[in-house]
Amino acid sequence: MTILGWEPRLTTLVTALTGEGHLRSKEWIDAFAATPRHLFTPDVFVTSANGYRRLSGDDPADRDEWLSLVYSDESLVTQDKPHAAGHILPTGEPLRVPTSSSTMPSLMARMLEALDVRDGMKILEIGTGTGYNAALLSHRVGDRNVISADIDPALVHHATKRLTDLGYTPTLIIGDGAAGAPEHGPYDRIITTAAIPEVPSAWIQQLKPGGKILGNLRGDLAGGTLCLLTHDNDGEVIGPILPIGGHFMWLRPDPADPHHPHEHTPTQRRWPSSRTTTPLSPADLPVDDEAFRFLLQLQLHGAQSLYRGRAFDPSTRRERDAVIATAHDGSRAEAFTEPEPEGAYQIVQSGPRRIFDTIEITRHLFNDLGRPGPDKFGVVANDSTQFVWFANDDGWYRWPLPLI
Ligand SMILES: C[S@@+](CC[C@H](N)C(=O)[O-])C[C@H]1O[C@@H](n2cnc3c(N)ncnc32)[C@H](O)[C@@H]1O
């Protein structure tokens, strides 16, 4: 089927990405201008009241909306699967979760610019998805220098066909990208468009000296952290977290399972709770501040959620406003935001750890360090140790990886 009217839309998108400073180099501007995104995203899923709605380029009724979306600076969900817990929506449909997407073009542009690619470099991409980024990479360094892996056979199958139609035959691999692709390495660059809680050691081993890894280090509290790690010749990769926000879906080990293993809810166990008080108002906690959430993610291993909500207060036997925090080991804290009659604030905690104590310490540390954003931190990783550092890699502050 022929799609009409995409060329001016592609030109407009590339002009906008350039004008806004996401695309900076001629090589990447040319790659974006030569790659029709709609060929890689024939069907997309848009959120609707009932979960996701499919928009298809094949359907004349959808076509205009689909084409506008494809050439907008939006991330596009291109595959979804039923939630493993079997949740059912009020409509009776199963809840579905996104399992593949075409990354927002401005984010892809910023990542590719940051990757510092030169002619002839060999590049491993983890997360082939639609094949769109593999096409951009193939344009930039030549398809024989591009290796791309995805856990999902169907995605690799479709991406192969789309890339071939455009005249590219990079090496596409079906498998867990955490293992890299040793048979085609070593690599000058490894780029991942799926999130990792730590750096897979296979990637470090498959990188050339001086080579770089660009990936999204993620926990459940804070995920938008892209780090650029350089191989320092000592079998170690080291580098900063970039001032680029980018959230990706998890690198998951099982193609049939849409979740990362840690997302499967552990057996719910009832823990006795304890009550303490704090003089500091929980309402003042910077719950929505990405920088605070990032530091808390480092401080509180396995942190799962931090939000404002309603919690049952055992002392008054009614629901009240609270800041609620949970961790994957079952630890939970509820900090009530209205003061008690004596002026302090009540905290109810349960589970193996007193996680609100860590939250309080982190609140002080966050202020002491000058409320730093993630780009004030960096990562170092070798075969045996990985950690996040603050300010510099031999300073006082270090937190071990993985984040979950
Ligand atoms: C954001 S999408 C990738 C977008 C892609 N680069 C593009 O241009 O369309 C993330 C992809 O990571 C893949 N993925 C998840 N876990 C993986 C794993 N363990 N190994 C390789 N790919 C994985 C998903 O199947 C999904 O296609």
The ligand as a Gaussian input file, in Angstrom:
#p B3LYP/6-31G(d) Opt

LIG

0 1
 C       11.998000       0.890000      23.248000
 S       11.953000      -0.596000      22.400000
 C       13.260000      -0.433000      21.221000
 C       13.049000       0.586000      20.171000
 C       13.897000       0.353000      18.943000
 N       15.286000       0.688000      19.142000
 C       13.335000       1.071000      17.735000
 O       14.043000       1.858000      17.115000
 O       12.170000       0.810000      17.426000
 C       12.705000      -1.713000      23.550000
 C       12.936000      -3.081000      22.948000
 O       13.743000      -3.832000      23.839000
 C       13.413000      -5.179000      23.611000
 N       13.949000      -5.990000      24.703000
 C       13.447000      -6.171000      25.942000
 N       14.215000      -7.029000      26.627000
 C       15.225000      -7.385000      25.805000
 C       16.348000      -8.248000      25.938000
 N       16.582000      -8.920000      27.067000
 N       17.185000      -8.362000      24.900000
 C       16.982000      -7.688000      23.741000
 N       15.926000      -6.872000      23.556000
 C       15.065000      -6.718000      24.579000
 C       11.898000      -5.155000      23.526000
 O       11.396000      -6.321000      22.912000
 C       11.676000      -3.886000      22.733000
 O       11.529000      -4.165000      21.383000

